[in-house]
Amino acid sequence: MSDHVANISEITTAAYLIDENCTDIRKNETKVRTYTKLGTGIWLGELDYSKLSGIKTGLRLLSSFLDTNDSKTLSEKIAADVQKTDGREFYKFFNGFRINANKHEVVINTASPDSNEVSLNIEGGSNEIAAGFKIVWTALNMRLRKTGSSFVLP
């Protein structure tokens, strides 16, 4: 009864095209997420694709390569490529996993640990990690540990 906006992109449609009966939509979405390196969000239709530069760039490259802007054609090509076990053509076009930091450099100062904070955010505006994905942060050859929504050195 009220307006609803669905973020249906070529990526979301590709997940549907893998199995139009939707027998296991999570499995299909995971295949597409792995292919596009997109570990953020719960459902593909809930993502704001306008904030995902690695997806927008990939779609532009694919569109240019195929010489078409037709959404259905792009979705079909992605879905077909996702299902290949080898010889994927467009896999390298997509990099949905990007990190935004609030600083370019962090100086570690043992005298004042609070001054070492840096905020790392997954691009796309989602703090959710998709099912089956694990995010590990690495800094200066050390693993970071997650505390709430922050990451700190052990």
DRENSERO-185418 format. One record per residue (C-alpha): residue in one letter; x, y, z. Coordinates in Angstrom, 1 decimal, padded with zeros to 4 digits. Layout:
// residues N
<site><code>A</code><east>X</east><north>Y</north><up>Z</up></site>
...
***
This chain:
// residues 154
<site><code>M</code><east>000.0</east><north>000.0</north><up>000.0</up></site>
<site><code>S</code><east>003.0</east><north>002.3</north><up>000.4</up></site>
<site><code>D</code><east>005.8</east><north>003.2</north><up>-001.9</up></site>
<site><code>H</code><east>008.8</east><north>000.8</north><up>-001.9</up></site>
<site><code>V</code><east>012.1</east><north>001.1</north><up>-003.7</up></site>
<site><code>A</code><east>013.8</east><north>-002.1</north><up>-004.8</up></site>
<site><code>N</code><east>017.5</east><north>-001.8</north><up>-005.8</up></site>
<site><code>I</code><east>017.3</east><north>-004.3</north><up>-008.6</up></site>
<site><code>S</code><east>020.5</east><north>-004.1</north><up>-010.6</up></site>
<site><code>E</code><east>022.1</east><north>-006.4</north><up>-013.1</up></site>
<site><code>I</code><east>023.8</east><north>-008.1</north><up>-010.2</up></site>
<site><code>T</code><east>020.6</east><north>-008.9</north><up>-008.4</up></site>
<site><code>T</code><east>019.0</east><north>-010.1</north><up>-011.6</up></site>
<site><code>A</code><east>021.9</east><north>-012.4</north><up>-012.3</up></site>
<site><code>A</code><east>021.3</east><north>-014.2</north><up>-009.0</up></site>
<site><code>Y</code><east>017.7</east><north>-014.8</north><up>-010.1</up></site>
<site><code>L</code><east>018.7</east><north>-016.0</north><up>-013.6</up></site>
<site><code>I</code><east>020.9</east><north>-018.7</north><up>-012.1</up></site>
<site><code>D</code><east>017.8</east><north>-020.4</north><up>-010.9</up></site>
<site><code>E</code><east>014.5</east><north>-018.8</north><up>-011.9</up></site>
<site><code>N</code><east>012.6</east><north>-021.1</north><up>-009.6</up></site>
<site><code>C</code><east>014.4</east><north>-019.6</north><up>-006.6</up></site>
<site><code>T</code><east>014.9</east><north>-023.0</north><up>-005.0</up></site>
<site><code>D</code><east>017.9</east><north>-021.7</north><up>-003.0</up></site>
<site><code>I</code><east>018.2</east><north>-018.0</north><up>-003.4</up></site>
<site><code>R</code><east>020.9</east><north>-017.7</north><up>-000.7</up></site>
<site><code>K</code><east>023.1</east><north>-020.2</north><up>-002.6</up></site>
<site><code>N</code><east>022.7</east><north>-018.2</north><up>-005.8</up></site>
<site><code>E</code><east>023.4</east><north>-014.9</north><up>-004.1</up></site>
<site><code>T</code><east>026.5</east><north>-016.3</north><up>-002.5</up></site>
<site><code>K</code><east>027.8</east><north>-017.4</north><up>-006.0</up></site>
<site><code>V</code><east>027.2</east><north>-014.0</north><up>-007.4</up></site>
<site><code>R</code><east>028.7</east><north>-012.3</north><up>-004.3</up></site>
<site><code>T</code><east>031.8</east><north>-014.5</north><up>-004.6</up></site>
<site><code>Y</code><east>032.1</east><north>-013.7</north><up>-008.3</up></site>
<site><code>T</code><east>031.7</east><north>-009.9</north><up>-007.8</up></site>
<site><code>K</code><east>033.7</east><north>-009.9</north><up>-004.5</up></site>
<site><code>L</code><east>030.8</east><north>-008.4</north><up>-002.7</up></site>
<site><code>G</code><east>030.7</east><north>-009.4</north><up>001.0</up></site>
<site><code>T</code><east>028.6</east><north>-006.6</north><up>002.3</up></site>
<site><code>G</code><east>024.8</east><north>-006.6</north><up>002.9</up></site>
<site><code>I</code><east>022.2</east><north>-009.3</north><up>003.6</up></site>
<site><code>W</code><east>020.3</east><north>-009.5</north><up>000.3</up></site>
<site><code>L</code><east>021.5</east><north>-008.2</north><up>-003.0</up></site>
<site><code>G</code><east>018.2</east><north>-006.4</north><up>-003.5</up></site>
<site><code>E</code><east>018.8</east><north>-004.4</north><up>-000.2</up></site>
<site><code>L</code><east>022.2</east><north>-002.9</north><up>-001.3</up></site>
<site><code>D</code><east>022.5</east><north>000.6</north><up>-002.5</up></site>
<site><code>Y</code><east>024.5</east><north>000.0</north><up>-005.7</up></site>
<site><code>S</code><east>025.1</east><north>003.7</north><up>-006.3</up></site>
<site><code>K</code><east>027.5</east><north>003.5</north><up>-003.3</up></site>
<site><code>L</code><east>029.4</east><north>000.5</north><up>-004.7</up></site>
<site><code>S</code><east>032.1</east><north>001.9</north><up>-007.0</up></site>
<site><code>G</code><east>033.6</east><north>-001.5</north><up>-007.7</up></site>
<site><code>I</code><east>030.3</east><north>-002.8</north><up>-009.0</up></site>
<site><code>K</code><east>029.5</east><north>000.3</north><up>-011.0</up></site>
<site><code>T</code><east>032.9</east><north>000.2</north><up>-012.6</up></site>
<site><code>G</code><east>032.5</east><north>-003.5</north><up>-013.4</up></site>
<site><code>L</code><east>029.1</east><north>-002.9</north><up>-015.1</up></site>
<site><code>R</code><east>030.6</east><north>-000.1</north><up>-017.1</up></site>
<site><code>L</code><east>033.5</east><north>-002.3</north><up>-018.3</up></site>
<site><code>L</code><east>031.1</east><north>-005.1</north><up>-019.1</up></site>
<site><code>S</code><east>028.8</east><north>-002.8</north><up>-021.0</up></site>
<site><code>S</code><east>031.7</east><north>-001.4</north><up>-023.0</up></site>
<site><code>F</code><east>033.1</east><north>-004.9</north><up>-023.7</up></site>
<site><code>L</code><east>029.7</east><north>-006.2</north><up>-024.9</up></site>
<site><code>D</code><east>028.9</east><north>-002.9</north><up>-026.6</up></site>
<site><code>T</code><east>025.4</east><north>-002.8</north><up>-025.0</up></site>
<site><code>N</code><east>023.6</east><north>-001.0</north><up>-022.2</up></site>
<site><code>D</code><east>020.8</east><north>-003.5</north><up>-022.1</up></site>
<site><code>S</code><east>020.3</east><north>-004.6</north><up>-018.4</up></site>
<site><code>K</code><east>018.9</east><north>-008.0</north><up>-019.3</up></site>
<site><code>T</code><east>021.9</east><north>-008.8</north><up>-021.6</up></site>
<site><code>L</code><east>024.4</east><north>-007.7</north><up>-018.9</up></site>
<site><code>S</code><east>022.6</east><north>-009.9</north><up>-016.3</up></site>
<site><code>E</code><east>022.5</east><north>-012.9</north><up>-018.6</up></site>
<site><code>K</code><east>026.2</east><north>-012.6</north><up>-019.3</up></site>
<site><code>I</code><east>027.1</east><north>-012.3</north><up>-015.6</up></site>
<site><code>A</code><east>024.8</east><north>-015.2</north><up>-014.7</up></site>
<site><code>A</code><east>026.4</east><north>-017.4</north><up>-017.4</up></site>
<site><code>D</code><east>029.9</east><north>-016.4</north><up>-016.4</up></site>
<site><code>V</code><east>029.2</east><north>-017.0</north><up>-012.6</up></site>
<site><code>Q</code><east>028.2</east><north>-020.6</north><up>-013.4</up></site>
<site><code>K</code><east>031.4</east><north>-021.5</north><up>-015.2</up></site>
<site><code>T</code><east>033.9</east><north>-023.5</north><up>-013.3</up></site>
<site><code>D</code><east>036.9</east><north>-022.1</north><up>-015.3</up></site>
<site><code>G</code><east>037.5</east><north>-019.7</north><up>-018.1</up></site>
<site><code>R</code><east>035.5</east><north>-016.9</north><up>-016.6</up></site>
<site><code>E</code><east>035.6</east><north>-013.9</north><up>-018.9</up></site>
<site><code>F</code><east>034.4</east><north>-011.0</north><up>-016.7</up></site>
<site><code>Y</code><east>035.4</east><north>-012.0</north><up>-013.2</up></site>
<site><code>K</code><east>038.2</east><north>-009.4</north><up>-013.0</up></site>
<site><code>F</code><east>035.8</east><north>-006.5</north><up>-014.0</up></site>
<site><code>F</code><east>034.2</east><north>-006.5</north><up>-010.5</up></site>
<site><code>N</code><east>035.6</east><north>-005.6</north><up>-007.1</up></site>
<site><code>G</code><east>032.7</east><north>-005.0</north><up>-004.8</up></site>
<site><code>F</code><east>034.8</east><north>-005.2</north><up>-001.7</up></site>
<site><code>R</code><east>036.4</east><north>-001.8</north><up>-001.0</up></site>
<site><code>I</code><east>037.5</east><north>-000.3</north><up>002.3</up></site>
<site><code>N</code><east>037.1</east><north>003.3</north><up>003.2</up></site>
<site><code>A</code><east>039.4</east><north>004.7</north><up>006.0</up></site>
<site><code>N</code><east>039.1</east><north>008.0</north><up>007.8</up></site>
<site><code>K</code><east>042.9</east><north>008.4</north><up>007.7</up></site>
<site><code>H</code><east>045.6</east><north>007.4</north><up>005.3</up></site>
<site><code>E</code><east>048.1</east><north>006.7</north><up>008.0</up></site>
<site><code>V</code><east>048.0</east><north>005.8</north><up>011.7</up></site>
<site><code>V</code><east>050.9</east><north>006.4</north><up>014.0</up></site>
<site><code>I</code><east>051.1</east><north>003.8</north><up>016.7</up></site>
<site><code>N</code><east>051.9</east><north>005.5</north><up>020.0</up></site>
<site><code>T</code><east>052.0</east><north>003.2</north><up>023.0</up></site>
<site><code>A</code><east>051.8</east><north>006.2</north><up>025.4</up></site>
<site><code>S</code><east>048.4</east><north>007.1</north><up>024.2</up></site>
<site><code>P</code><east>046.5</east><north>004.2</north><up>022.6</up></site>
<site><code>D</code><east>043.3</east><north>006.3</north><up>022.0</up></site>
<site><code>S</code><east>045.1</east><north>008.4</north><up>019.5</up></site>
<site><code>N</code><east>045.7</east><north>005.4</north><up>017.3</up></site>
<site><code>E</code><east>042.1</east><north>004.9</north><up>016.3</up></site>
<site><code>V</code><east>041.2</east><north>004.6</north><up>012.6</up></site>
<site><code>S</code><east>037.8</east><north>004.0</north><up>011.3</up></site>
<site><code>L</code><east>037.5</east><north>001.3</north><up>008.5</up></site>
<site><code>N</code><east>034.2</east><north>001.0</north><up>006.7</up></site>
<site><code>I</code><east>033.0</east><north>-001.4</north><up>004.1</up></site>
<site><code>E</code><east>031.9</east><north>000.5</north><up>001.0</up></site>
<site><code>G</code><east>028.2</east><north>000.5</north><up>000.4</up></site>
<site><code>G</code><east>026.9</east><north>001.7</north><up>003.7</up></site>
<site><code>S</code><east>026.2</east><north>-001.7</north><up>005.2</up></site>
<site><code>N</code><east>027.6</east><north>-003.0</north><up>008.5</up></site>
<site><code>E</code><east>026.3</east><north>-006.5</north><up>007.8</up></site>
<site><code>I</code><east>028.5</east><north>-009.2</north><up>006.4</up></site>
<site><code>A</code><east>026.8</east><north>-011.6</north><up>004.0</up></site>
<site><code>A</code><east>026.3</east><north>-015.2</north><up>005.1</up></site>
<site><code>G</code><east>029.4</east><north>-017.3</north><up>004.4</up></site>
<site><code>F</code><east>031.8</east><north>-014.4</north><up>004.2</up></site>
<site><code>K</code><east>034.5</east><north>-013.7</north><up>006.8</up></site>
<site><code>I</code><east>036.3</east><north>-010.4</north><up>007.0</up></site>
<site><code>V</code><east>039.9</east><north>-010.4</north><up>008.3</up></site>
<site><code>W</code><east>041.7</east><north>-007.1</north><up>008.6</up></site>
<site><code>T</code><east>045.5</east><north>-007.0</north><up>008.5</up></site>
<site><code>A</code><east>047.8</east><north>-004.1</north><up>009.5</up></site>
<site><code>L</code><east>051.6</east><north>-004.1</north><up>009.6</up></site>
<site><code>N</code><east>051.6</east><north>-007.9</north><up>009.3</up></site>
<site><code>M</code><east>049.4</east><north>-008.1</north><up>012.4</up></site>
<site><code>R</code><east>045.8</east><north>-009.3</north><up>012.6</up></site>
<site><code>L</code><east>043.2</east><north>-006.9</north><up>013.9</up></site>
<site><code>R</code><east>040.4</east><north>-008.0</north><up>016.2</up></site>
<site><code>K</code><east>036.9</east><north>-006.8</north><up>015.9</up></site>
<site><code>T</code><east>035.3</east><north>-005.2</north><up>019.0</up></site>
<site><code>G</code><east>031.7</east><north>-004.1</north><up>018.2</up></site>
<site><code>S</code><east>032.0</east><north>-002.1</north><up>015.0</up></site>
<site><code>S</code><east>035.7</east><north>-001.2</north><up>015.5</up></site>
<site><code>F</code><east>038.8</east><north>-003.1</north><up>014.7</up></site>
<site><code>V</code><east>041.9</east><north>-002.9</north><up>017.1</up></site>
<site><code>L</code><east>045.3</east><north>-004.4</north><up>017.2</up></site>
<site><code>P</code><east>045.7</east><north>-007.2</north><up>019.7</up></site>
***
